[in-house]
Amino acid sequence: MPSVEHVETPMLGDHPALDFLNTVVRVDGEPVDSLQSGGDVLRWLARAGWPMEDGTAGRPPESLLDMACALRMAIGTAVERRKAGKPGVGVLNTFLAEAQSHLKLVPDKDGGLRLERQWERRTAEQVLAPVSEAAAELLATCDFDLVKRCEETECGLWFYDHTKSHHRRWCSMATCGNRHKVAAFRRRRQDL
């Protein structure tokens, strides 16, 4: 995969595990990995809602990038196998076994309380625990008829179809959907 400076991938998957898979995007037909450093992984985690709040945000574990790539590959394999009707969770279970978390009561703005999950962050696997847990939740509880890949052949991003009709075809109507519409329009004009 070509190396790139920091690329911020869009969060179009409608599920954090699918957004994590989508950190590899196609640019001019070539796969580009937006995770080039442990810092990139931490930035992605923060964008997904899992910031490092314990002061270690500037010091990611040394193996974080390698572990993130391994987790992404495990999630991708598990999603592909699940779409094919086969279980495939071995490596993902290894990541889940490393997760250590607890619930914490946090006051909300209305004077009530809400539960928040807190993860240990000593190892790369623990830093990635929210992603591995999200992937496990996706695999175990989501309707896989609604887990789809963008129909734009040059794209391939994953998404969870939350539309009312469940007929979503594109990762984004603004990008891939629009490209498809423009191409179809051009084909119709050529046929005239």
Long-range contacts (C-beta under 8 A, 24 or more apart in sequence): 1-30, 1-31, 1-32, 1-33, 2-27, 2-30, 2-31, 2-32, 3-36, 4-32, 4-33, 4-34, 4-36, 5-36, 6-34, 6-36, 6-40, 6-43, 7-32, 7-34, 8-34, 8-43, 8-47, 9-34, 9-44, 10-171, 10-172, 11-47, 11-48, 12-157, 12-159, 12-171, 12-172, 13-157, 13-158, 13-159, 13-160, 13-171, 14-159, 14-160, 14-161, 14-162, 15-134, 15-138, 15-142, 15-147, 15-159, 15-160, 16-48, 16-49, 16-130, 16-131, 16-134, 17-75, 17-79, 17-131, 17-134, 17-135, 17-137, 17-138, 18-79, 18-138, 18-147, 18-158, 18-159, 18-160, 19-48, 20-44, 20-48, 20-71, 20-72, 20-75, 20-131, 20-134, 20-135, 21-72, 21-75, 21-76, 21-79, 21-157, 21-158, 22-157, 22-158, 22-171, 23-72, 24-72, 25-155, 25-157, 26-154, 26-155, 26-156, 29-154, 33-69, 35-65, 35-68, 35-69, 35-72, 36-65, 37-65, 38-62, 38-64, 38-65, 40-65, 41-65, 41-68, 41-127, 41-128, 42-127, 45-127, 45-128, 45-130, 45-131, 48-130, 48-131, 50-119, 50-130, 50-131, 52-121, 52-127, 54-121, 56-121, 60-124, 60-127, 61-122, 61-123, 61-124, 61-127, 62-124, 63-124, 64-124, 64-127, 64-128, 66-124, 67-124, 67-125, 67-127, 67-128, 68-124, 68-128, 68-131, 71-95, 71-128, 71-131, 71-132, 71-135, 74-135, 75-131, 75-132, 75-135, 78-135, 78-139, 79-138, 79-139, 79-147, 79-158, 82-139, 82-144, 82-147, 83-144, 83-147, 89-136, 89-139, 92-132, 92-135, 92-136, 92-139, 95-125, 95-128, 95-129, 95-132, 96-129, 96-132, 96-133, 96-136, 98-123, 98-125, 98-126, 98-129, 99-125, 99-126, 99-129, 99-132, 99-133, 100-126, 100-129, 101-129, 101-133, 150-176, 151-176, 151-180, 152-176, 152-179, 152-180
